[in-house]
Amino acid sequence: MFQNIARDSRNNQNENIEENKKVNTIDVLKKLFAKENIMLYIITFLISMVGFSDNSLIISLSPFGLAMIAGALSNNRPIGIMYVLSLIGTFIGFGFTNFLIYFLTTLAFFISILLVRPIIQDNVNEKRKIGGHLFFSVLIVQAIPMFFRDFYIFELLSGIMLAMTAYVFYKIFANSITMIIDFGTKRAFTIEEVIGTSLLLAITVTVFENLDVFGFSIKNVLSILIVLVLGWKNGMLVGATGGITIGVVLRNCNRNRPDDDSCICSIRINCRIIK
């Protein structure tokens, strides 16, 4: 009799453990595929296909996807799915060679975080200070090929420029992710968060630059929709700030005049952002 009681008790414990595992798995899946995380997944995939390019020069790494991953990591977001999507987006947008460089850069970035623990901060958007890790990871991967071929100052300066670009956009995206996560909640966003989020979304929609449907530019339609949603959900001030930022970023360059300084590209490489 006592053996039967003990056996029943063990069976009940095993059933409880299995039920708890199922509940935990469901909770994890719900958190991973929450609507705010799904939005981050979509943005990460699209922005990984955006970069700078020229007919004679191709920067060997898209800084936007890397900055997005670093910004999410600094905000303690689950980056597993985001990272896989960024790899896919980089491969689609830039090919296998740049995909490999992107993978090596992210690998160096993750290793540097394990070797040098980042500073933890409270009550700020950038909860982990990993900008330095990102800068040196990009610079090291860009500099390694210089030791195996002829050295050019131009390549070194390009690597430094690319590392600085990734660092700057990391800082912007680290503040933008918070607004995307808390978009549906009633809270006041800072002007830095609004401008940063508008810049993030503006860069993201440039992936549709050459896509038209019935003569309507998908990029322009999405830009207008973003401004309307920002104003509808968070008021006129947020909508106006977002509209001004997106309008400035998406202002078309005059390709017939290479000396046109009205172009938004801060890094002047044929004055355009392409897929």
C-alpha positions as CSV (number, residue, x, y, z in Angstrom):
1,M,0.0,0.0,0.0
2,F,2.8,2.4,0.9
3,Q,4.6,1.6,-2.3
4,N,1.4,2.4,-4.3
5,I,1.1,5.7,-2.4
6,A,4.8,6.6,-3.1
7,R,4.4,5.6,-6.8
8,D,1.3,7.9,-7.1
9,S,3.1,10.7,-5.4
10,R,6.0,10.4,-7.9
11,N,3.6,10.3,-10.8
12,N,1.9,13.5,-9.6
13,Q,5.2,15.2,-9.2
14,N,6.3,14.3,-12.7
15,E,3.0,15.5,-14.1
16,N,3.3,18.8,-12.2
17,I,6.8,19.2,-13.6
18,E,5.7,18.6,-17.1
19,E,2.8,21.0,-16.7
20,N,5.1,23.7,-15.4
21,K,7.5,23.1,-18.3
22,K,4.6,23.5,-20.8
23,V,3.4,26.7,-19.0
24,N,6.9,28.2,-19.0
25,T,7.4,27.4,-22.7
26,I,4.1,29.0,-23.5
27,D,5.1,32.1,-21.5
28,V,8.4,32.3,-23.2
29,L,6.8,32.1,-26.7
30,K,4.3,34.7,-25.8
31,K,7.0,37.1,-24.7
32,L,9.1,36.4,-27.8
33,F,6.2,37.0,-30.2
34,A,4.6,39.9,-28.4
35,K,3.5,42.6,-30.8
36,E,6.4,45.0,-29.7
37,N,8.9,42.2,-30.4
38,I,7.4,41.4,-33.7
39,M,7.8,45.0,-34.7
40,L,11.4,44.9,-33.7
41,Y,11.9,41.7,-35.8
42,I,10.4,43.4,-38.9
43,I,12.5,46.5,-38.5
44,T,15.7,44.5,-37.9
45,F,15.2,42.4,-41.0
46,L,14.4,45.5,-43.2
47,I,17.1,47.8,-41.9
48,S,19.8,45.0,-42.4
49,M,19.3,45.4,-46.1
50,V,20.0,49.1,-46.1
51,G,23.6,50.5,-46.5
52,F,25.8,53.0,-48.3
53,S,27.2,52.3,-51.7
54,D,28.8,53.8,-54.7
55,N,29.7,52.6,-58.2
56,S,33.4,52.4,-57.4
57,L,33.3,51.7,-53.6
58,I,31.3,49.4,-51.5
59,I,31.6,49.7,-47.7
60,S,31.9,46.1,-46.6
61,L,29.5,46.3,-43.7
62,S,26.0,47.7,-43.2
63,P,26.2,49.6,-39.9
64,F,22.4,49.8,-39.4
65,G,21.7,46.1,-38.8
66,L,24.7,45.9,-36.4
67,A,23.6,49.0,-34.6
68,M,20.1,47.7,-34.2
69,I,21.4,44.4,-32.6
70,A,23.6,46.3,-30.3
71,G,20.8,48.7,-29.3
72,A,18.5,45.9,-28.5
73,L,21.1,44.1,-26.5
74,S,21.8,47.3,-24.5
75,N,18.0,47.5,-23.7
76,N,18.0,43.8,-22.5
77,R,15.8,42.7,-25.3
78,P,15.9,39.0,-26.6
79,I,18.1,39.3,-29.7
80,G,18.2,35.7,-30.8
81,I,15.5,36.0,-33.5
82,M,16.6,39.6,-34.3
83,Y,20.2,38.4,-34.9
84,V,19.1,35.6,-37.2
85,L,16.9,38.0,-39.2
86,S,19.7,40.5,-39.5
87,L,22.0,37.7,-40.9
88,I,19.3,36.9,-43.5
89,G,18.7,40.5,-44.4
90,T,22.5,41.2,-44.8
91,F,22.8,38.1,-47.0
92,I,19.9,39.2,-49.2
93,G,20.9,42.8,-49.4
94,F,24.7,42.5,-49.7
95,G,25.7,39.0,-50.7
96,F,27.8,36.3,-49.2
97,T,31.1,38.3,-48.7
98,N,29.5,41.1,-46.7
99,F,27.4,38.5,-44.9
100,L,30.6,36.8,-43.8
101,I,32.1,40.2,-42.7
102,Y,28.9,41.0,-40.8
103,F,29.0,37.6,-39.0
104,L,32.7,38.0,-38.0
105,T,32.0,41.5,-36.7
106,T,29.1,40.4,-34.6
107,L,31.1,37.4,-33.4
108,A,33.9,39.7,-32.3
109,F,31.3,42.0,-30.7
110,F,29.8,39.2,-28.6
111,I,33.2,37.9,-27.5
112,S,34.3,41.4,-26.5
113,I,31.2,41.7,-24.2
114,L,32.1,38.3,-22.6
115,L,35.7,39.4,-22.1
116,V,35.1,42.9,-20.9
117,R,31.8,43.2,-18.9
118,P,29.8,46.3,-19.9
119,I,28.8,48.9,-17.3
120,I,25.2,48.4,-16.1
121,Q,23.0,51.5,-15.8
122,D,19.6,52.1,-14.2
123,N,16.8,54.5,-15.2
124,V,18.2,55.1,-18.7
125,N,17.4,53.6,-22.1
126,E,21.0,52.4,-22.6
127,K,21.0,49.9,-19.7
128,R,24.3,48.4,-20.9
129,K,27.1,50.6,-22.1
130,I,28.4,48.6,-25.1
131,G,29.2,51.3,-27.5
132,G,32.9,50.9,-27.0
133,H,32.7,47.2,-27.7
134,L,30.9,47.8,-30.9
135,F,33.3,50.5,-32.1
136,F,36.4,48.3,-31.6
137,S,34.8,45.2,-33.0
138,V,34.0,46.9,-36.2
139,L,37.4,48.6,-36.4
140,I,39.3,45.3,-35.7
141,V,37.4,43.3,-38.4
142,Q,37.9,46.1,-40.9
143,A,41.6,46.4,-40.1
144,I,42.6,42.7,-40.2
145,P,42.7,42.4,-44.0
146,M,45.1,45.3,-44.1
147,F,47.8,43.1,-42.6
148,F,47.6,40.6,-45.5
149,R,47.8,43.0,-48.4
150,D,49.1,46.5,-49.4
151,F,48.3,49.0,-46.7
152,Y,46.4,52.1,-47.7
153,I,45.6,55.1,-45.5
154,F,42.2,55.3,-47.3
155,E,41.2,51.8,-46.1
156,L,42.1,52.7,-42.5
157,L,40.1,55.9,-42.6
158,S,37.2,54.1,-44.1
159,G,37.3,51.5,-41.3
160,I,37.4,54.2,-38.7
161,M,34.5,56.1,-40.4
162,L,32.5,52.9,-40.5
163,A,33.1,52.1,-36.8
164,M,32.1,55.7,-35.9
165,T,28.9,55.4,-38.0
166,A,28.0,52.1,-36.3
167,Y,28.6,53.7,-32.9
168,V,26.5,56.8,-33.6
169,F,23.6,54.8,-34.9
170,Y,23.9,52.5,-31.9
171,K,23.4,55.4,-29.6
172,I,20.3,56.6,-31.7
173,F,18.7,53.1,-31.8
174,A,19.3,52.4,-28.1
175,N,17.0,55.4,-27.4
176,S,14.6,54.5,-30.2
177,I,13.8,50.9,-29.1
178,T,12.3,52.1,-25.9
179,M,9.6,54.1,-27.8
180,I,8.8,51.2,-30.0
181,I,8.3,48.9,-27.0
182,D,6.2,51.4,-25.1
183,F,4.4,52.8,-28.1
184,G,0.9,51.7,-27.0
185,T,1.3,52.9,-23.4
186,K,0.4,56.3,-22.0
187,R,3.7,58.0,-21.3
188,A,5.6,61.1,-22.3
189,F,8.5,60.4,-24.7
190,T,11.6,62.7,-24.7
191,I,12.5,64.6,-27.9
192,E,15.6,62.4,-28.3
193,E,13.4,59.3,-28.3
194,V,10.9,60.7,-30.8
195,I,13.6,62.0,-33.2
196,G,15.6,58.7,-32.9
197,T,12.6,56.6,-33.5
198,S,11.6,58.7,-36.5
199,L,15.1,58.4,-37.9
200,L,15.1,54.6,-37.4
201,L,11.8,54.2,-39.2
202,A,12.9,56.5,-42.0
203,I,16.0,54.5,-42.6
204,T,14.0,51.3,-42.5
205,V,11.5,52.3,-45.2
206,T,14.3,53.3,-47.6
207,V,14.5,49.6,-48.4
208,F,11.4,50.1,-50.5
209,E,12.9,53.1,-52.4
210,N,12.6,51.5,-55.8
211,L,9.3,49.8,-55.2
212,D,6.1,51.3,-56.8
213,V,2.6,50.0,-56.8
214,F,0.2,51.6,-59.4
215,G,2.6,54.6,-59.6
216,F,2.6,55.1,-55.8
217,S,5.9,54.9,-54.0
218,I,5.8,52.4,-51.2
219,K,8.5,54.4,-49.3
220,N,6.4,57.6,-49.4
221,V,3.2,55.9,-48.5
222,L,4.8,54.2,-45.4
223,S,6.5,57.4,-44.4
224,I,3.2,59.3,-44.4
225,L,1.5,56.4,-42.5
226,I,4.2,56.5,-39.9
227,V,3.7,60.2,-39.3
228,L,-0.1,59.8,-39.1
229,V,0.2,57.0,-36.6
230,L,2.7,58.9,-34.4
231,G,0.4,61.9,-34.3
232,W,-2.7,59.8,-33.7
233,K,-1.2,57.7,-30.8
234,N,1.0,60.3,-29.1
235,G,-0.3,63.7,-30.0
236,M,0.5,66.6,-32.4
237,L,3.9,67.4,-31.0
238,V,5.2,63.8,-31.5
239,G,3.6,63.6,-34.9
240,A,5.1,67.0,-36.0
241,T,8.6,66.1,-34.7
242,G,8.5,62.7,-36.4
243,G,7.2,64.2,-39.6
244,I,10.0,66.8,-39.7
245,T,12.7,64.2,-39.0
246,I,11.4,61.7,-41.6
247,G,10.9,64.4,-44.2
248,V,14.5,65.6,-43.8
249,V,15.9,62.1,-43.9
250,L,13.9,61.0,-47.0
251,R,14.5,64.1,-49.0
252,N,15.6,63.0,-52.4
253,C,19.1,63.8,-53.6
254,N,19.4,65.6,-57.0
255,R,21.4,62.9,-58.8
256,N,21.9,65.1,-61.8
257,R,24.0,67.5,-59.7
258,P,26.7,65.8,-57.7
259,D,27.5,69.1,-56.0
260,D,24.0,69.3,-54.5
261,D,24.5,69.9,-50.8
262,S,20.8,69.4,-50.0
263,C,21.4,65.7,-49.8
264,I,20.8,64.1,-46.5
265,C,23.7,61.6,-46.7
266,S,26.0,62.5,-43.9
267,I,28.7,60.2,-45.4
268,R,29.0,61.5,-49.0
269,I,29.3,58.3,-51.0
270,N,27.4,59.0,-54.2
271,C,24.9,60.8,-52.0
272,R,22.4,58.0,-51.6
273,I,21.2,55.2,-49.4
274,I,20.5,52.0,-51.3
275,K,19.2,48.5,-50.7
